[in-house]
Amino acid sequence: MPLNTKEMILNSAMELFSTIGYNKASMRDIARNMDMSTGPLYFYFKNKAEIFTQILYDAFGKINSVYDEINVEDGDYLEAIRDFLKKYIEVYYSEFYYFRTIEIFSKSEGDFLVPEALKTFIHDSKAMWSERLETVIIEGILFGQIKSVNVKALSVFIQSIVNAIIERNNSEFAQDGPDIDTLVDEAVKLIKKD
């Protein structure tokens, strides 16, 4: 399905924000990257900050969908966590520019005033992530599949594992070690009740 103009603008902006940074990218650069005038940009967005805001909404929405899809089938909580880790990594690589935009936002690489509605959306999203993962952990502990540990700490640990696997896979060491599936399997073994 061909992209509509608004999607093309968002993709162009994400590419530029990811490569040259939010501060260096201008509306003119975004249009030039698409081989068009700035007119269509201003038809859809007032300014660069509005584009950035929309990208952040979309990016957090993509992550939300990964957490929404955590599914415990046949009472296998470890498999649900394994699937979550793999799905998150898959979405990271298929939607790289979205994740890079979140990194730019998180590291305050842009002189960007965050709208209150976006702050609330991000806060609510992160709360949902923790709640969803903690629910699976609690049930996994109750059914004797996951070690009995601090649930919040384990939730943070699992979320950190996915980021560590991505970082490691993006590094020069990726060729010298186990593949992503092996790393995910080993991570799940760490939380499995003996």
C-alpha positions as CSV (number, residue, x, y, z in Angstrom):
1,M,0.0,0.0,0.0
2,P,1.5,3.3,-1.0
3,L,2.2,5.8,1.7
4,N,0.0,8.9,2.0
5,T,1.6,12.4,2.2
6,K,1.3,12.6,5.9
7,E,3.1,9.2,6.4
8,M,5.8,10.3,3.9
9,I,6.4,13.5,5.9
10,L,6.6,11.5,9.2
11,N,9.0,9.0,7.6
12,S,11.2,11.7,6.1
13,A,11.3,13.5,9.5
14,M,12.2,10.3,11.4
15,E,15.0,9.6,9.0
16,L,16.4,13.1,9.4
17,F,15.9,13.2,13.2
18,S,17.7,9.9,13.4
19,T,20.6,10.8,11.2
20,I,21.3,14.6,11.8
21,G,19.3,15.1,15.0
22,Y,16.2,17.0,15.8
23,N,17.9,20.4,16.3
24,K,19.6,20.3,12.9
25,A,16.6,19.2,10.9
26,S,14.4,21.9,9.5
27,M,11.0,21.8,7.8
28,R,12.8,22.6,4.6
29,D,15.2,19.7,5.1
30,I,12.2,17.4,5.7
31,A,10.6,18.6,2.4
32,R,13.9,18.4,0.5
33,N,14.3,14.8,1.7
34,M,11.0,14.0,0.1
35,D,11.7,16.0,-3.1
36,M,8.8,18.3,-2.6
37,S,8.1,21.9,-1.4
38,T,7.3,22.8,2.2
39,G,3.7,23.5,1.4
40,P,2.4,19.9,2.1
41,L,4.3,19.9,5.4
42,Y,2.5,23.0,6.6
43,F,-0.8,21.6,5.4
44,Y,-0.4,18.7,7.9
45,F,1.8,20.2,10.6
46,K,2.3,23.6,12.0
47,N,6.0,23.1,12.7
48,K,8.7,20.6,13.3
49,A,7.7,20.1,17.0
50,E,4.3,19.0,15.9
51,I,5.8,16.4,13.6
52,F,8.1,15.2,16.4
53,T,5.1,15.0,18.7
54,Q,3.2,12.9,16.2
55,I,6.1,10.6,15.7
56,L,6.4,10.1,19.5
57,Y,2.7,9.2,19.8
58,D,3.1,6.7,17.0
59,A,6.3,5.3,18.4
60,F,4.9,4.8,21.9
61,G,1.8,3.3,20.3
62,K,3.9,0.7,18.5
63,I,5.6,-0.3,21.8
64,N,2.2,-0.3,23.5
65,S,1.0,-2.9,20.9
66,V,3.9,-5.2,21.8
67,Y,2.9,-5.1,25.5
68,D,-0.8,-5.5,24.6
69,E,0.1,-8.7,22.6
70,I,1.7,-10.4,25.6
71,N,-0.3,-13.6,25.5
72,V,-0.2,-16.5,27.9
73,E,-1.2,-19.6,25.9
74,D,-1.7,-23.0,27.6
75,G,-0.6,-21.5,30.9
76,D,3.1,-21.1,29.8
77,Y,4.2,-17.9,31.4
78,L,7.9,-18.3,30.4
79,E,6.9,-18.8,26.8
80,A,4.8,-15.6,27.0
81,I,7.9,-13.7,28.3
82,R,10.1,-15.3,25.6
83,D,7.6,-14.3,22.9
84,F,7.4,-10.7,24.4
85,L,11.2,-10.4,24.2
86,K,11.4,-11.6,20.6
87,K,8.5,-9.5,19.5
88,Y,9.9,-6.4,21.1
89,I,13.3,-7.0,19.3
90,E,11.5,-7.7,16.0
91,V,9.5,-4.4,16.3
92,Y,12.7,-2.5,17.2
93,Y,14.4,-3.6,14.0
94,S,11.3,-3.2,11.8
95,E,10.5,0.2,13.2
96,F,14.0,1.5,13.9
97,Y,13.4,5.1,13.2
98,Y,10.6,5.2,15.7
99,F,12.8,3.8,18.4
100,R,15.6,6.2,17.4
101,T,13.2,9.1,17.8
102,I,12.3,7.9,21.3
103,E,16.1,7.8,22.1
104,I,16.5,11.4,20.8
105,F,13.5,12.4,23.0
106,S,14.8,10.5,26.0
107,K,18.3,12.0,25.8
108,S,16.8,15.5,25.3
109,E,18.7,15.9,22.1
110,G,16.1,18.3,20.9
111,D,15.0,21.7,22.2
112,F,11.5,20.4,22.3
113,L,8.7,21.5,24.7
114,V,6.7,18.4,25.5
115,P,3.0,19.0,25.3
116,E,1.1,18.0,28.5
117,A,-1.1,15.5,26.6
118,L,2.1,13.7,25.3
119,K,3.6,13.6,28.8
120,T,0.4,12.0,30.1
121,F,0.3,9.5,27.2
122,I,4.0,8.5,27.8
123,H,3.4,8.2,31.5
124,D,0.3,6.1,31.0
125,S,2.1,4.0,28.4
126,K,5.0,3.2,30.8
127,A,2.6,2.4,33.6
128,M,0.7,0.0,31.3
129,W,4.0,-1.7,30.3
130,S,4.9,-2.3,33.9
131,E,1.4,-3.4,34.9
132,R,1.1,-5.9,31.9
133,L,4.5,-7.4,32.5
134,E,4.0,-7.6,36.3
135,T,0.7,-9.4,35.8
136,V,2.4,-12.1,33.8
137,I,5.2,-12.3,36.3
138,I,2.8,-12.6,39.3
139,E,0.8,-15.3,37.6
140,G,4.0,-17.1,36.6
141,I,5.2,-17.1,40.2
142,L,1.8,-18.3,41.4
143,F,1.8,-21.2,38.9
144,G,5.4,-22.1,39.9
145,Q,7.1,-21.3,36.6
146,I,8.9,-18.1,37.6
147,K,11.3,-17.6,40.5
148,S,9.6,-15.9,43.5
149,V,11.4,-12.5,43.5
150,N,10.5,-8.8,43.7
151,V,8.0,-8.5,40.9
152,K,8.7,-4.8,40.1
153,A,12.4,-5.5,40.0
154,L,12.0,-8.5,37.7
155,S,9.8,-6.4,35.4
156,V,12.5,-3.8,35.2
157,F,15.1,-6.6,34.7
158,I,13.1,-8.1,31.8
159,Q,12.7,-4.7,30.1
160,S,16.4,-4.1,30.6
161,I,17.3,-7.5,29.1
162,V,15.5,-6.6,25.8
163,N,17.5,-3.3,25.7
164,A,20.7,-5.0,26.5
165,I,20.2,-7.6,23.7
166,I,19.4,-4.9,21.2
167,E,22.5,-2.9,22.3
168,R,24.7,-5.9,22.1
169,N,23.3,-7.0,18.7
170,N,24.1,-3.5,17.4
171,S,27.7,-3.6,18.6
172,E,30.8,-4.9,17.0
173,F,30.6,-7.9,19.4
174,A,27.4,-9.3,17.8
175,Q,29.4,-11.4,15.3
176,D,31.4,-13.1,18.1
177,G,28.6,-14.4,20.2
178,P,25.3,-16.1,20.4
179,D,22.4,-15.0,18.2
180,I,19.3,-13.2,19.5
181,D,17.2,-16.4,20.0
182,T,19.9,-17.9,22.1
183,L,20.2,-14.7,24.2
184,V,16.5,-14.6,24.7
185,D,16.4,-18.3,25.7
186,E,19.2,-17.7,28.2
187,A,17.5,-14.7,29.6
188,V,14.3,-16.7,30.2
189,K,16.3,-19.4,31.9
190,L,17.5,-16.8,34.4
191,I,13.9,-16.2,35.7
192,K,12.7,-19.8,35.5
193,K,12.0,-21.5,38.8
194,D,14.2,-24.5,39.4
